[in-house]
């Protein structure tokens, strides 16, 4: 079954960050429901928006700029939970950021992968501190207007 390059990019991001020391294989693509209470550090990968414009370089092509989100989630309890949650979120980012640029073309899918924003939040519902860090990436890629399943060089 053909898959849109956008789907292939999410798959590639998941494979890049799978196995990082702090999160292991806890990487979920397109996940929208909440994680279990007191869960292990995890990554959620999703896309929200994409801008496209005609980019004719010999073929009718679209230049696409995709917003790709890596959302790290932690759940920490204990006396120093608030600080521990922030430290753990920073650790997750310190592992994911270099991994994301280790293959700047995403296996030939993209022309550019750039971290454009980071959002961090820790809340305390009861004794547990829930934290999240969202790394927003701009992924620039090209496809034929008539075939969004194949990335163009």
C-alpha positions in Angstrom: 0.0 0.0 0.0 1.5 3.4 -1.0 2.1 5.8 1.9 2.3 9.6 1.7 5.8 11.0 2.2 4.5 12.7 5.4 3.7 9.2 6.8 7.2 8.0 5.8 8.7 11.0 7.6 6.9 10.2 10.8 8.1 6.6 10.4 11.7 7.8 9.9 11.6 10.1 12.9 10.3 7.2 15.1 13.1 4.9 13.9 15.7 7.6 14.5 14.8 8.1 18.2 13.8 4.5 19.0 16.3 3.1 21.4 17.6 6.3 23.0 18.9 5.6 26.5 16.2 7.5 28.4 13.2 6.3 26.4 14.2 2.9 24.9 11.5 1.7 22.5 8.7 3.9 24.0 8.1 5.8 20.8 4.5 6.2 19.6 3.5 7.6 16.2 0.4 9.6 15.8 -0.6 8.9 19.4 -3.3 11.2 20.7 -4.6 9.5 23.8 -3.1 10.0 27.2 -0.3 7.7 28.5 -1.0 5.5 31.5 -0.6 7.1 35.0 3.1 7.1 36.2 4.4 6.0 32.8 8.0 5.6 31.8 9.6 8.4 29.8 8.1 8.2 26.2 8.0 10.0 22.9 4.9 10.8 20.8 5.5 11.7 17.2 2.9 13.5 15.1 2.4 16.1 12.4 0.0 19.0 12.5 0.4 21.2 9.5 2.1 21.5 6.2 2.5 24.4 3.7 3.0 23.6 0.1 3.8 25.7 -3.0 4.4 24.9 -6.6 8.1 24.2 -7.2 8.8 23.6 -10.9 12.3 22.3 -11.6 11.6 20.4 -14.8 8.5 18.6 -13.3 5.3 19.8 -11.7 6.3 19.5 -8.1 5.3 20.7 -4.7 7.8 22.1 -2.2 6.4 21.1 1.2 7.2 22.4 4.6 6.0 20.1 7.3 5.7 20.7 11.0 6.9 17.5 12.8 6.5 17.3 16.5 8.4 15.0 18.9 6.6 15.2 22.3 8.4 13.8 25.2 6.4 12.8 28.3 7.5 12.0 31.8 5.7 11.1 35.1 7.7 11.6 38.3 6.9 11.2 42.0 8.8 12.1 45.1 10.1 15.0 47.1 12.1 16.5 44.2 9.7 15.5 41.4 9.3 18.9 39.8 13.0 19.4 39.4 13.5 15.7 38.4 10.8 16.1 35.7 12.6 19.1 34.1 16.0 17.3 34.3 14.5 14.2 32.7 12.9 16.3 29.9 16.2 18.0 29.2 17.9 14.7 29.1 15.4 13.4 26.6 16.0 16.4 24.4 19.7 16.1 24.7 19.5 12.6 23.3 16.8 13.3 20.6 18.2 16.5 19.1 21.6 15.1 17.9 19.8 11.9 16.8 17.4 13.9 14.6 20.3 15.6 12.7 22.4 12.5 12.4 20.7 11.8 9.1 19.9 15.3 7.7 18.0 14.0 4.6 16.0 11.5 6.6 17.1 8.7 4.3 16.6 10.7 1.2 13.0 11.9 2.1 13.9 15.5 3.1 16.0 18.4 1.9 16.1 20.0 5.4 15.3 19.0 9.0 15.5 21.9 11.4 14.5 22.3 15.0 12.4 25.5 15.1 10.9 25.6 18.6 10.8 23.9 22.0 8.0 24.0 24.5 8.4 22.7 28.1 5.7 22.2 30.7 5.5 20.5 34.1 2.3 20.3 36.1 1.5 18.7 39.4 -1.8 16.9 39.6 -1.5 15.5 43.1 1.7 13.8 44.2 2.9 13.2 40.6 4.6 15.7 38.4 3.7 15.3 34.7 6.1 16.9 32.3 6.2 17.3 28.5 8.7 18.7 26.1 7.7 19.4 22.5 10.4 19.6 19.9 9.0 21.2 16.7 10.9 20.5 13.5 10.5 22.0 10.0 10.9 19.2 7.5 11.3 20.5 3.9 10.6 17.9 1.1 9.4 17.7 -2.4 6.9 15.5 -4.3 5.3 15.4 -7.7 2.0 17.1 -7.5 0.4 13.9 -8.9 2.3 11.5 -6.6 2.6 12.5 -2.9 4.0 9.0 -2.1 7.5 9.5 -3.6 10.0 12.1 -2.4 11.9 14.0 -5.1 15.6 14.9 -4.8 
